[in-house]
Amino acid sequence: MVPRIAQALVAEATCQLKFGYCAEAANLLAQALTKNEEFDFFGQMRADILVVRADCAVRQGDCAEAEQDLDEAIRILQPVTIVETAAGVPDNLARWWRATARLRGRRGECLAAIEAWESAVSISRRITDLPHAVNVYTKALLANMLKGHAEALRECNRLDDASRADAERNLILETIGLVPWP
């Protein structure tokens, strides 16, 4: 029961972040970490919480805190990334790369941000290639990663590459029945 509560808190924090409510998200993530402590035997849920918290910190301009959370999260995720047929850990890793890309972008590290987005997109593609993970959610995740990648490409004035990423994203969204959003 408690792991589900932690997952629900992370999901709600992610929604709060999408609408710019960083303080509310940070509070939910603190609760999720507390709920998670005694039940997360492999650390994957803790890594997930830390990645979302890092994303929150980036949005609040606290790059040092974001980097600490990302460092701890990758120490947890790295040993289990060898499981190539599972979708859970690669999903965590793709979101880790997304948060890392946002951190690098916030710091003005244009090329490093693009490289991080490329890693996030690559991992998301691998997830959508897994027969047991092909669904609207994994495709929407890939579309989201392509959106971030396109934005980073535009920041570096690579407009043709950004247009290609946008076109692929829009095609994915249309394929799964969603209207491309800005």
N, C-alpha and C positions, 0 to 999 in steps of 0.2 A: 504494500500500500504506500509506504513512504517514498519509494523510488518514483512512483507515478505522481505523487505530489510534487516532487522536485522537478520532474519533467514538465508538469503543468505550469509551475512557476517560471521555468525557463521559457516555455512557449509564450506565456503572458508577457514576460520581460521583452522577448523578441518583438512582440506586437507593439509594446510601449515604445521601443526604440524606433520602429518604423514611423511612428507619429511624432517622434522628437521628444518623448517624455523620458529623458535620461535619468533623472532623479528617481522616478517611480520604478524604472527598470533596475536601477542599482539596488533599490530596497528589495525588490523581488528576488534578485540574484543572491543577495545576502541570505535571505530566507532559504533559498534553494540549496546553498552551500551547507547551511545548518542541518536541513532535513536530510541531505545526502550523505553526511559524514559516516554514519554507521552501516550503510547498506551498499555502498559503491565499492565492491571488492576489487574490481579491475581498474578503477579510476576513470573509465570512459565518461561517465556522467559528470564527474568533477572537471574533466577536460572541456566538456561541452559548456558547462557553466562559466569556466574561465575564459573561453573564447568569446562568449556573448558579453561577459563583463569587460573584456578587452575592447570589444567593439564599442561598448558604452563609453569607456574611458577615452577612446579616440574621438568620439563625437563631443566629449566634454573638454577636449584639448589636453588631456593628461596622458601624454605619450609614454612617460616613464612607467606609469602603472600598467598601461596597455602592454608594454613590452615585457614586464614581469609576468603578467598573466599568460601571455603567449609563450614565453619561455617555459613556464611550468606546464602548460597544456601540451606542448610538443614533447616534453620529457615523458609525459604519460602516454601520448599517442604513438610515439616513434617505435617502441618495441612491438606494437601490435599491427603496424602497417603492412606487415608481410602477408596478412590474410587477404588475398586478392579476390576471393569469391564472396566475401561478405560486403554488405553495403554500408553498415553502420559506422565502422571506423573510417572508411574512405569519405563518408559524408562529413564526419567530424573534421577530418583532415582538410577537405575542400573548404569548409567554413573557417578553419584555422588560416588557410591561405587567403581567404577573403578578408578576414580581420587584419592579417599582416599587410595585405595590399592597401587597405584603408589607412593603416598606420604609416606606411611608407609614403602614401600620397599626402597625408596630413603634414609629414615632414618635408614635403617638396621633393622627394626622391622619385622623380618621374619614371625613369627607366626601371628602377627597382620595383615600383608599384606595378608597372606593366608585367614584369616577370612574375610577380606574385599572382596577379590576375590570371596569367597564362597557366600557372600551376593549378589554380582553382578551377579553371575551365577544363583543363585536361583531366583532372580527377573526376569532375562532374560528368564528363563524357564517358569515362570508364564505368561509372555507376549506372548510367543509362544503358550501357551495353550489357549489363548483367541481366540474364533472362528473368531472374526472379525479382528484379528491382525496376523493371520497366513499368512506369506508371506516370500519372499526371504530375505527381509531386517531384519525382526525380527530374522530369523534363522541365518543370517550372524552376527547379533549383539551377539547372544548366542555363536556362534563359536569364535568370537573375545574375548568374556569374558573367554571362556574356554582356549584360547591361553594364556591370561594373567595369569590365574589360574595355568596352567601348568608351566609357567615360574617361578612363585613364588614358586611352589612346588619344582622345580629343585633347586632353590636358597637355599631351606631348606633341600636339599638332600633327599627329599621324591620322589625318582625316579619312583617307581611303581605307585604311585598316579598320577604323572605327565604323565606317559605313558597312563594311563586310560583317563585322560583329553584330551590328544592329540588324542587318538583313537576316542573319542566321537566327538571332533571337526572335525576331518577328515571325519567321517561318515556324519555329518551334511553338510559339504561343498560338498561332493560328491552327497548327496541327492538333493541339490539345484543346482547342475551342475557347481560347481566351483572346480578348482583344488586346493588342499591344498597348501598354500604358507608358507614359513618359518616364 
